Amino acid sequence: MLVSVMILSTIMLGFAVLASTLFIKESQIQNILKNKKITAYAANSCMELAFDRLGRNVLYGGNETILVGGNPCTIRPISGSSPWIIEAESVLGRERARYRANLSSRNPIIITSWEEVSNF
């Protein structure tokens, strides 16, 4: 009887450890997904801000870091010739989002492409 209780206790302890490990992994995945959403939101907001500033001032050159919802985002320098390229990046923890947009015209702003990229 004592052996049976010990075997059952060991099995139950194994299930408890497995459940704890799975819970921790799930929490880490959820945190990564949350950070990715925040960085994507911030980088997209930076892109839209760059378009707004470019629409107000055709000579706007980018090259600034701003806060979007408390998260820093960088607008990289805008290239000087057609096609103009606007790039924005946001980093939170180990997650990052980078977006690049190509413009065929600065005035009025005509966006020919807008995509997430892995590297600049």
C-alpha positions as CSV (number, residue, x, y, z in Angstrom):
1,M,0.0,0.0,0.0
2,L,2.8,2.4,0.9
3,V,4.5,1.7,-2.5
4,S,1.3,2.4,-4.3
5,V,0.9,5.8,-2.5
6,M,4.5,6.7,-3.4
7,I,4.0,5.7,-7.1
8,L,0.8,7.8,-7.3
9,S,2.5,10.7,-5.5
10,T,5.4,10.6,-8.0
11,I,3.0,10.5,-10.9
12,M,1.0,13.4,-9.5
13,L,4.2,15.4,-8.8
14,G,5.3,14.8,-12.4
15,F,1.9,16.1,-13.7
16,A,2.3,19.2,-11.5
17,V,5.8,19.9,-12.8
18,L,4.6,19.4,-16.4
19,A,1.6,21.7,-15.9
20,S,3.9,24.4,-14.3
21,T,6.3,24.2,-17.2
22,L,3.6,24.5,-19.8
23,F,2.0,27.4,-17.9
24,I,5.4,29.2,-17.8
25,K,6.0,28.6,-21.5
26,E,2.5,29.9,-22.4
27,S,3.1,33.0,-20.3
28,Q,6.4,33.7,-22.1
29,I,4.7,33.2,-25.5
30,Q,1.9,35.6,-24.6
31,N,4.4,38.2,-23.4
32,I,6.3,37.9,-26.7
33,L,3.1,38.3,-28.7
34,K,2.1,41.3,-26.7
35,N,5.4,43.0,-27.2
36,K,5.3,42.3,-30.9
37,K,1.9,43.9,-31.1
38,I,3.1,47.0,-29.2
39,T,6.2,47.4,-31.4
40,A,4.1,46.9,-34.6
41,Y,1.7,49.6,-33.4
42,A,4.5,52.0,-32.5
43,A,6.3,51.5,-35.8
44,N,3.1,52.0,-37.8
45,S,2.3,55.1,-35.8
46,C,5.8,56.4,-36.5
47,M,5.3,55.8,-40.2
48,E,2.0,57.7,-40.2
49,L,3.6,60.5,-38.2
50,A,6.4,60.7,-40.8
51,F,3.8,60.9,-43.6
52,D,1.9,63.7,-41.7
53,R,5.1,65.7,-41.2
54,L,6.2,65.2,-44.8
55,G,2.8,66.4,-45.9
56,R,3.1,69.5,-43.8
57,N,6.8,70.1,-44.8
58,V,8.1,68.7,-48.1
59,L,11.6,69.1,-46.8
60,Y,11.0,66.9,-43.7
61,G,14.0,64.6,-43.4
62,G,13.0,62.2,-40.6
63,N,15.9,61.1,-38.3
64,E,14.1,61.4,-35.0
65,T,13.0,59.3,-32.1
66,I,9.5,59.8,-30.6
67,L,7.4,58.1,-27.9
68,V,4.2,56.3,-29.0
69,G,2.2,55.2,-26.0
70,G,5.4,55.3,-23.9
71,N,7.3,53.1,-26.3
72,P,10.2,54.7,-28.3
73,C,10.1,54.6,-32.1
74,T,12.7,55.8,-34.5
75,I,12.0,57.4,-37.9
76,R,15.2,56.9,-39.9
77,P,16.5,59.6,-42.3
78,I,14.4,59.9,-45.5
79,S,16.4,59.2,-48.6
80,G,16.9,62.3,-50.8
81,S,15.9,61.1,-54.2
82,S,13.0,59.3,-55.9
83,P,11.8,56.8,-54.9
84,W,11.9,58.2,-51.4
85,I,12.1,55.7,-48.6
86,I,10.7,56.1,-45.2
87,E,11.7,53.6,-42.5
88,A,10.6,53.3,-38.9
89,E,11.6,51.0,-36.2
90,S,10.3,50.2,-32.7
91,V,11.9,47.9,-30.1
92,L,10.5,46.5,-26.9
93,G,12.4,43.8,-25.0
94,R,13.7,41.4,-27.6
95,E,10.9,42.1,-30.1
96,R,11.2,44.7,-32.8
97,A,9.1,45.9,-35.7
98,R,10.6,47.6,-38.8
99,Y,8.6,49.1,-41.6
100,R,9.6,50.6,-44.9
101,A,7.5,52.6,-47.3
102,N,8.4,53.7,-50.8
103,L,7.0,57.0,-52.1
104,S,6.9,58.0,-55.7
105,S,5.9,61.5,-54.8
106,R,6.5,63.7,-51.8
107,N,4.0,66.4,-52.7
108,P,1.3,65.0,-52.8
109,I,2.4,61.9,-50.9
110,I,2.0,58.8,-53.1
111,I,2.8,55.6,-51.3
112,T,3.8,52.8,-53.7
113,S,4.6,50.2,-51.1
114,W,4.5,49.7,-47.3
115,E,5.8,46.5,-45.7
116,E,7.4,45.1,-42.7
117,V,11.0,44.2,-43.2
118,S,13.5,42.1,-41.2
119,N,16.5,44.4,-41.7
120,F,17.2,47.9,-43.0
